[in-house]
Amino acid sequence: MTRRKIVGASLFFTLFGAIAIFPPVIWLFQADSPVFGVPLEVLYIFGLWIALVIGALRFATMLPPDEPSALENWDKDQ
């Protein structure tokens, strides 16, 4: 994948994460029965957080290194 596609995908991933934390989406996971003594909403929030951290790490490792521009090289030559 090109650098531009990876940056675009990471932006989409960030927007998805922001929308997934909105209260109407969290209300979908309201339940009276806890899982292992933990409310389902809390498991959703922490599961989403872990997924976003792992996704960000994956995007960071896929991103090729940024090459310096000609203007930055010109500054170093002088």
Biopython code that builds the backbone (N, CA, C, O; Angstrom):
import numpy as np
from Bio.PDB.StructureBuilder import StructureBuilder

atoms = [
    (1, "MET", "N", (0.838, -1.188, 0.000)),
    (1, "MET", "CA", (0.000, 0.000, 0.000)),
    (1, "MET", "C", (0.880, 1.248, 0.000)),
    (1, "MET", "O", (1.981, 1.253, 0.551)),
    (2, "THR", "N", (0.385, 2.269, -0.611)),
    (2, "THR", "CA", (1.139, 3.509, -0.650)),
    (2, "THR", "C", (0.936, 4.287, 0.654)),
    (2, "THR", "O", (0.011, 4.023, 1.423)),
    (3, "ARG", "N", (1.812, 5.232, 0.871)),
    (3, "ARG", "CA", (1.736, 6.049, 2.082)),
    (3, "ARG", "C", (0.400, 6.794, 2.160)),
    (3, "ARG", "O", (-0.192, 6.909, 3.233)),
    (4, "ARG", "N", (-0.058, 7.287, 1.039)),
    (4, "ARG", "CA", (-1.309, 8.050, 1.019)),
    (4, "ARG", "C", (-2.509, 7.181, 1.406)),
    (4, "ARG", "O", (-3.402, 7.637, 2.121)),
    (5, "LYS", "N", (-2.532, 5.932, 0.937)),
    (5, "LYS", "CA", (-3.624, 5.027, 1.286)),
    (5, "LYS", "C", (-3.588, 4.669, 2.768)),
    (5, "LYS", "O", (-4.637, 4.571, 3.405)),
    (6, "ILE", "N", (-2.413, 4.477, 3.313)),
    (6, "ILE", "CA", (-2.297, 4.143, 4.728)),
    (6, "ILE", "C", (-2.750, 5.311, 5.594)),
    (6, "ILE", "O", (-3.444, 5.110, 6.590)),
    (7, "VAL", "N", (-2.368, 6.522, 5.228)),
    (7, "VAL", "CA", (-2.799, 7.705, 5.982)),
    (7, "VAL", "C", (-4.318, 7.869, 5.897)),
    (7, "VAL", "O", (-4.961, 8.198, 6.894)),
    (8, "GLY", "N", (-4.890, 7.644, 4.723)),
    (8, "GLY", "CA", (-6.342, 7.726, 4.571)),
    (8, "GLY", "C", (-7.058, 6.665, 5.391)),
    (8, "GLY", "O", (-8.081, 6.946, 6.016)),
    (9, "ALA", "N", (-6.526, 5.443, 5.393)),
    (9, "ALA", "CA", (-7.132, 4.368, 6.181)),
    (9, "ALA", "C", (-7.023, 4.649, 7.674)),
    (9, "ALA", "O", (-7.944, 4.336, 8.428)),
    (10, "SER", "N", (-5.922, 5.230, 8.107)),
    (10, "SER", "CA", (-5.781, 5.550, 9.528)),
    (10, "SER", "C", (-6.727, 6.678, 9.940)),
    (10, "SER", "O", (-7.196, 6.702, 11.077)),
    (11, "LEU", "N", (-7.009, 7.602, 9.038)),
    (11, "LEU", "CA", (-7.991, 8.643, 9.333)),
    (11, "LEU", "C", (-9.384, 8.038, 9.479)),
    (11, "LEU", "O", (-10.117, 8.381, 10.407)),
    (12, "PHE", "N", (-9.753, 7.137, 8.564)),
    (12, "PHE", "CA", (-11.034, 6.451, 8.660)),
    (12, "PHE", "C", (-11.124, 5.656, 9.955)),
    (12, "PHE", "O", (-12.164, 5.663, 10.615)),
    (13, "PHE", "N", (-10.057, 4.976, 10.321)),
    (13, "PHE", "CA", (-9.997, 4.184, 11.551)),
    (13, "PHE", "C", (-10.198, 5.077, 12.777)),
    (13, "PHE", "O", (-10.899, 4.691, 13.712)),
    (14, "THR", "N", (-9.598, 6.251, 12.779)),
    (14, "THR", "CA", (-9.757, 7.203, 13.882)),
    (14, "THR", "C", (-11.191, 7.706, 13.977)),
    (14, "THR", "O", (-11.753, 7.782, 15.070)),
    (15, "LEU", "N", (-11.784, 8.050, 12.841)),
    (15, "LEU", "CA", (-13.174, 8.511, 12.846)),
    (15, "LEU", "C", (-14.129, 7.403, 13.291)),
    (15, "LEU", "O", (-15.088, 7.665, 14.017)),
    (16, "PHE", "N", (-13.873, 6.180, 12.865)),
    (16, "PHE", "CA", (-14.680, 5.051, 13.322)),
    (16, "PHE", "C", (-14.595, 4.901, 14.835)),
    (16, "PHE", "O", (-15.608, 4.671, 15.496)),
    (17, "GLY", "N", (-13.392, 5.030, 15.385)),
    (17, "GLY", "CA", (-13.215, 4.925, 16.834)),
    (17, "GLY", "C", (-13.930, 6.032, 17.581)),
    (17, "GLY", "O", (-14.492, 5.799, 18.651)),
    (18, "ALA", "N", (-13.916, 7.229, 17.030)),
    (18, "ALA", "CA", (-14.607, 8.349, 17.682)),
    (18, "ALA", "C", (-16.120, 8.151, 17.659)),
    (18, "ALA", "O", (-16.798, 8.445, 18.643)),
    (19, "ILE", "N", (-16.641, 7.663, 16.564)),
    (19, "ILE", "CA", (-18.085, 7.429, 16.462)),
    (19, "ILE", "C", (-18.500, 6.256, 17.350)),
    (19, "ILE", "O", (-19.591, 6.270, 17.919)),
    (20, "ALA", "N", (-17.654, 5.256, 17.472)),
    (20, "ALA", "CA", (-17.980, 4.071, 18.269)),
    (20, "ALA", "C", (-18.066, 4.388, 19.758)),
    (20, "ALA", "O", (-18.626, 3.598, 20.518)),
    (21, "ILE", "N", (-17.526, 5.527, 20.193)),
    (21, "ILE", "CA", (-17.566, 5.892, 21.611)),
    (21, "ILE", "C", (-18.760, 6.796, 21.922)),
    (21, "ILE", "O", (-19.022, 7.071, 23.093)),
    (22, "PHE", "N", (-19.480, 7.258, 20.923)),
    (22, "PHE", "CA", (-20.659, 8.094, 21.171)),
    (22, "PHE", "C", (-21.684, 7.333, 22.006)),
    (22, "PHE", "O", (-21.846, 6.125, 21.833)),
    (23, "PRO", "N", (-22.373, 8.023, 22.903)),
    (23, "PRO", "CA", (-23.353, 7.353, 23.782)),
    (23, "PRO", "C", (-24.420, 6.529, 23.070)),
    (23, "PRO", "O", (-24.735, 5.447, 23.566)),
    (24, "PRO", "N", (-25.008, 6.955, 21.933)),
    (24, "PRO", "CA", (-26.021, 6.083, 21.311)),
    (24, "PRO", "C", (-25.479, 4.706, 20.924)),
    (24, "PRO", "O", (-26.210, 3.716, 20.971)),
    (25, "VAL", "N", (-24.217, 4.639, 20.547)),
    (25, "VAL", "CA", (-23.632, 3.345, 20.194)),
    (25, "VAL", "C", (-23.375, 2.529, 21.458)),
    (25, "VAL", "O", (-23.596, 1.318, 21.471)),
    (26, "ILE", "N", (-22.916, 3.180, 22.507)),
    (26, "ILE", "CA", (-22.657, 2.476, 23.767)),
    (26, "ILE", "C", (-23.959, 1.955, 24.359)),
    (26, "ILE", "O", (-23.974, 0.889, 24.975)),
    (27, "TRP", "N", (-25.050, 2.691, 24.182)),
    (27, "TRP", "CA", (-26.340, 2.254, 24.720)),
    (27, "TRP", "C", (-26.795, 0.940, 24.090)),
    (27, "TRP", "O", (-27.608, 0.229, 24.680)),
    (28, "LEU", "N", (-26.291, 0.608, 22.916)),
    (28, "LEU", "CA", (-26.627, -0.674, 22.306)),
    (28, "LEU", "C", (-26.119, -1.853, 23.129)),
    (28, "LEU", "O", (-26.640, -2.963, 23.026)),
    (29, "PHE", "N", (-25.098, -1.604, 23.946)),
    (29, "PHE", "CA", (-24.485, -2.667, 24.735)),
    (29, "PHE", "C", (-24.940, -2.655, 26.187)),
    (29, "PHE", "O", (-24.311, -3.290, 27.033)),
    (30, "GLN", "N", (-26.018, -1.948, 26.489)),
    (30, "GLN", "CA", (-26.555, -1.961, 27.836)),
    (30, "GLN", "C", (-27.236, -3.292, 28.095)),
    (30, "GLN", "O", (-28.071, -3.742, 27.311)),
    (31, "ALA", "N", (-26.869, -3.908, 29.195)),
    (31, "ALA", "CA", (-27.495, -5.175, 29.576)),
    (31, "ALA", "C", (-27.487, -5.262, 31.094)),
    (31, "ALA", "O", (-26.604, -4.720, 31.759)),
    (32, "ASP", "N", (-28.478, -5.949, 31.624)),
    (32, "ASP", "CA", (-28.554, -6.098, 33.070)),
    (32, "ASP", "C", (-27.653, -7.209, 33.589)),
    (32, "ASP", "O", (-27.334, -7.245, 34.778)),
    (33, "SER", "N", (-27.246, -8.102, 32.722)),
    (33, "SER", "CA", (-26.415, -9.214, 33.180)),
    (33, "SER", "C", (-24.933, -8.912, 32.916)),
    (33, "SER", "O", (-24.532, -8.729, 31.767)),
    (34, "PRO", "N", (-24.126, -8.862, 33.977)),
    (34, "PRO", "CA", (-22.690, -8.616, 33.792)),
    (34, "PRO", "C", (-21.971, -9.870, 33.285)),
    (34, "PRO", "O", (-22.443, -10.993, 33.457)),
    (35, "VAL", "N", (-20.832, -9.643, 32.666)),
    (35, "VAL", "CA", (-19.985, -10.733, 32.184)),
    (35, "VAL", "C", (-18.781, -10.800, 33.107)),
    (35, "VAL", "O", (-17.992, -9.858, 33.167)),
    (36, "PHE", "N", (-18.632, -11.904, 33.827)),
    (36, "PHE", "CA", (-17.573, -12.067, 34.824)),
    (36, "PHE", "C", (-17.608, -10.946, 35.859)),
    (36, "PHE", "O", (-16.563, -10.540, 36.367)),
    (37, "GLY", "N", (-18.790, -10.447, 36.173)),
    (37, "GLY", "CA", (-18.953, -9.405, 37.176)),
    (37, "GLY", "C", (-18.702, -7.995, 36.664)),
    (37, "GLY", "O", (-18.760, -7.038, 37.437)),
    (38, "VAL", "N", (-18.425, -7.852, 35.383)),
    (38, "VAL", "CA", (-18.147, -6.542, 34.786)),
    (38, "VAL", "C", (-19.288, -6.188, 33.839)),
    (38, "VAL", "O", (-19.688, -7.016, 33.021)),
    (39, "PRO", "N", (-19.825, -4.957, 33.941)),
    (39, "PRO", "CA", (-20.904, -4.579, 33.022)),
    (39, "PRO", "C", (-20.454, -4.631, 31.558)),
    (39, "PRO", "O", (-19.295, -4.367, 31.236)),
    (40, "LEU", "N", (-21.387, -4.971, 30.699)),
    (40, "LEU", "CA", (-21.090, -5.125, 29.275)),
    (40, "LEU", "C", (-20.593, -3.824, 28.650)),
    (40, "LEU", "O", (-19.748, -3.855, 27.755)),
    (41, "GLU", "N", (-21.112, -2.666, 29.116)),
    (41, "GLU", "CA", (-20.665, -1.373, 28.568)),
    (41, "GLU", "C", (-19.180, -1.149, 28.822)),
    (41, "GLU", "O", (-18.466, -0.628, 27.965)),
    (42, "VAL", "N", (-18.721, -1.548, 30.010)),
    (42, "VAL", "CA", (-17.307, -1.376, 30.354)),
    (42, "VAL", "C", (-16.446, -2.286, 29.490)),
    (42, "VAL", "O", (-15.394, -1.868, 29.005)),
    (43, "LEU", "N", (-16.880, -3.518, 29.295)),
    (43, "LEU", "CA", (-16.132, -4.424, 28.415)),
    (43, "LEU", "C", (-16.074, -3.889, 26.988)),
    (43, "LEU", "O", (-15.050, -4.019, 26.317)),
    (44, "TYR", "N", (-17.165, -3.289, 26.522)),
    (44, "TYR", "CA", (-17.192, -2.704, 25.177)),
    (44, "TYR", "C", (-16.177, -1.566, 25.063)),
    (44, "TYR", "O", (-15.406, -1.503, 24.106)),
    (45, "ILE", "N", (-16.190, -0.673, 26.046)),
    (45, "ILE", "CA", (-15.277, 0.488, 25.993)),
    (45, "ILE", "C", (-13.820, 0.027, 26.016)),
    (45, "ILE", "O", (-13.015, 0.489, 25.207)),
    (46, "PHE", "N", (-13.471, -0.881, 26.937)),
    (46, "PHE", "CA", (-12.085, -1.328, 27.014)),
    (46, "PHE", "C", (-11.699, -2.197, 25.818)),
    (46, "PHE", "O", (-10.559, -2.141, 25.356)),
    (47, "GLY", "N", (-12.631, -2.991, 25.316)),
    (47, "GLY", "CA", (-12.347, -3.772, 24.111)),
    (47, "GLY", "C", (-12.115, -2.879, 22.905)),
    (47, "GLY", "O", (-11.222, -3.133, 22.096)),
    (48, "LEU", "N", (-12.921, -1.832, 22.788)),
    (48, "LEU", "CA", (-12.742, -0.869, 21.703)),
    (48, "LEU", "C", (-11.413, -0.140, 21.842)),
    (48, "LEU", "O", (-10.706, 0.074, 20.857)),
    (49, "TRP", "N", (-11.082, 0.236, 23.065)),
    (49, "TRP", "CA", (-9.818, 0.935, 23.306)),
    (49, "TRP", "C", (-8.631, 0.054, 22.918)),
    (49, "TRP", "O", (-7.695, 0.518, 22.267)),
    (50, "ILE", "N", (-8.674, -1.210, 23.315)),
    (50, "ILE", "CA", (-7.582, -2.128, 22.967)),
    (50, "ILE", "C", (-7.502, -2.307, 21.453)),
    (50, "ILE", "O", (-6.408, -2.326, 20.889)),
    (51, "ALA", "N", (-8.651, -2.438, 20.793)),
    (51, "ALA", "CA", (-8.662, -2.591, 19.338)),
    (51, "ALA", "C", (-8.095, -1.353, 18.641)),
    (51, "ALA", "O", (-7.379, -1.475, 17.647)),
    (52, "LEU", "N", (-8.411, -0.166, 19.157)),
    (52, "LEU", "CA", (-7.883, 1.067, 18.554)),
    (52, "LEU", "C", (-6.379, 1.189, 18.761)),
    (52, "LEU", "O", (-5.667, 1.644, 17.866)),
    (53, "VAL", "N", (-5.894, 0.794, 19.912)),
    (53, "VAL", "CA", (-4.448, 0.846, 20.163)),
    (53, "VAL", "C", (-3.712, -0.139, 19.256)),
    (53, "VAL", "O", (-2.685, 0.204, 18.671)),
    (54, "ILE", "N", (-4.228, -1.345, 19.141)),
    (54, "ILE", "CA", (-3.594, -2.341, 18.269)),
    (54, "ILE", "C", (-3.661, -1.897, 16.809)),
    (54, "ILE", "O", (-2.694, -2.073, 16.067)),
    (55, "GLY", "N", (-4.785, -1.327, 16.390)),
    (55, "GLY", "CA", (-4.903, -0.825, 15.020)),
    (55, "GLY", "C", (-3.937, 0.313, 14.737)),
    (55, "GLY", "O", (-3.327, 0.364, 13.669)),
    (56, "ALA", "N", (-3.795, 1.228, 15.692)),
    (56, "ALA", "CA", (-2.850, 2.333, 15.515)),
    (56, "ALA", "C", (-1.418, 1.810, 15.428)),
    (56, "ALA", "O", (-0.619, 2.309, 14.635)),
    (57, "LEU", "N", (-1.099, 0.820, 16.231)),
    (57, "LEU", "CA", (0.238, 0.215, 16.168)),
    (57, "LEU", "C", (0.468, -0.445, 14.818)),
    (57, "LEU", "O", (1.553, -0.349, 14.243)),
    (58, "ARG", "N", (-0.547, -1.107, 14.326)),
    (58, "ARG", "CA", (-0.435, -1.764, 13.008)),
    (58, "ARG", "C", (-0.233, -0.742, 11.886)),
    (58, "ARG", "O", (0.606, -0.937, 11.007)),
    (59, "PHE", "N", (-1.007, 0.346, 11.922)),
    (59, "PHE", "CA", (-0.834, 1.391, 10.908)),
    (59, "PHE", "C", (0.555, 2.022, 11.007)),
    (59, "PHE", "O", (1.173, 2.338, 9.990)),
    (60, "ALA", "N", (1.040, 2.201, 12.227)),
    (60, "ALA", "CA", (2.357, 2.820, 12.406)),
    (60, "ALA", "C", (3.465, 1.933, 11.859)),
    (60, "ALA", "O", (4.442, 2.436, 11.304)),
    (61, "THR", "N", (3.327, 0.626, 12.007)),
    (61, "THR", "CA", (4.369, -0.265, 11.490)),
    (61, "THR", "C", (4.280, -0.425, 9.975)),
    (61, "THR", "O", (5.295, -0.672, 9.323)),
    (62, "MET", "N", (3.084, -0.290, 9.407)),
    (62, "MET", "CA", (2.921, -0.401, 7.949)),
    (62, "MET", "C", (3.385, 0.856, 7.224)),
    (62, "MET", "O", (3.730, 0.800, 6.043)),
    (63, "LEU", "N", (3.396, 1.972, 7.911)),
    (63, "LEU", "CA", (3.721, 3.246, 7.275)),
    (63, "LEU", "C", (5.196, 3.302, 6.907)),
    (63, "LEU", "O", (6.050, 3.128, 7.776)),
    (64, "PRO", "N", (5.517, 3.542, 5.632)),
    (64, "PRO", "CA", (6.926, 3.632, 5.248)),
    (64, "PRO", "C", (7.548, 4.914, 5.809)),
    (64, "PRO", "O", (6.837, 5.884, 6.071)),
    (65, "PRO", "N", (8.856, 4.921, 5.993)),
    (65, "PRO", "CA", (9.496, 6.127, 6.537)),
    (65, "PRO", "C", (9.330, 7.318, 5.594)),
    (65, "PRO", "O", (9.340, 7.176, 4.371)),
    (66, "ASP", "N", (9.180, 8.471, 6.189)),
    (66, "ASP", "CA", (8.996, 9.695, 5.415)),
    (66, "ASP", "C", (10.354, 10.158, 4.916)),
    (66, "ASP", "O", (11.285, 10.334, 5.702)),
    (67, "GLU", "N", (10.464, 10.352, 3.617)),
    (67, "GLU", "CA", (11.731, 10.793, 3.043)),
    (67, "GLU", "C", (11.805, 12.310, 3.094)),
    (67, "GLU", "O", (10.810, 12.990, 2.844)),
    (68, "PRO", "N", (12.985, 12.850, 3.418)),
    (68, "PRO", "CA", (13.090, 14.312, 3.491)),
    (68, "PRO", "C", (12.914, 14.951, 2.116)),
    (68, "PRO", "O", (13.285, 14.388, 1.086)),
    (69, "SER", "N", (12.340, 16.132, 2.145)),
    (69, "SER", "CA", (12.121, 16.841, 0.885)),
    (69, "SER", "C", (13.417, 17.500, 0.423)),
    (69, "SER", "O", (14.393, 17.560, 1.172)),
    (70, "ALA", "N", (13.420, 17.989, -0.806)),
    (70, "ALA", "CA", (14.603, 18.651, -1.359)),
    (70, "ALA", "C", (14.914, 19.930, -0.591)),
    (70, "ALA", "O", (16.079, 20.309, -0.469)),
    (71, "LEU", "N", (13.884, 20.600, -0.070)),
    (71, "LEU", "CA", (14.091, 21.837, 0.683)),
    (71, "LEU", "C", (14.831, 21.554, 1.984)),
    (71, "LEU", "O", (15.687, 22.344, 2.383)),
    (72, "GLU", "N", (14.518, 20.432, 2.665)),
    (72, "GLU", "CA", (15.220, 20.083, 3.892)),
    (72, "GLU", "C", (16.674, 19.754, 3.596)),
    (72, "GLU", "O", (17.551, 20.112, 4.382)),
    (73, "ASN", "N", (16.955, 19.080, 2.483)),
    (73, "ASN", "CA", (18.334, 18.778, 2.104)),
    (73, "ASN", "C", (19.090, 20.040, 1.764)),
    (73, "ASN", "O", (20.288, 20.123, 2.033)),
    (74, "TRP", "N", (18.427, 21.029, 1.179)),
    (74, "TRP", "CA", (19.077, 22.288, 0.825)),
    (74, "TRP", "C", (19.526, 23.023, 2.079)),
    (74, "TRP", "O", (20.602, 23.621, 2.096)),
    (75, "ASP", "N", (18.707, 22.983, 3.133)),
    (75, "ASP", "CA", (19.080, 23.644, 4.395)),
    (75, "ASP", "C", (20.309, 23.003, 5.021)),
    (75, "ASP", "O", (21.127, 23.703, 5.618)),
    (76, "LYS", "N", (20.454, 21.712, 4.901)),
    (76, "LYS", "CA", (21.592, 21.007, 5.503)),
    (76, "LYS", "C", (22.877, 21.270, 4.737)),
    (76, "LYS", "O", (23.958, 21.253, 5.324)),
    (77, "ASP", "N", (22.777, 21.513, 3.429)),
    (77, "ASP", "CA", (23.966, 21.748, 2.614)),
    (77, "ASP", "C", (24.620, 23.075, 2.903)),
    (77, "ASP", "O", (25.814, 23.246, 2.658)),
    (78, "GLN", "N", (23.866, 24.009, 3.416)),
    (78, "GLN", "CA", (24.453, 25.340, 3.639)),
    (78, "GLN", "C", (25.049, 25.489, 4.988)),
    (78, "GLN", "O", (25.577, 26.552, 5.315)),
]
sb = StructureBuilder()
sb.init_structure("model")
sb.init_model(0)
sb.init_chain("A")
sb.init_seg("    ")
for serial, (resi, resn, name, xyz) in enumerate(atoms, 1):
    if name == "N":
        sb.init_residue(resn, " ", resi, " ")
    sb.init_atom(name, np.array(xyz, "f"), 0.0, 1.0, " ", f" {name:<3s}", serial, name[0])
structure = sb.get_structure()
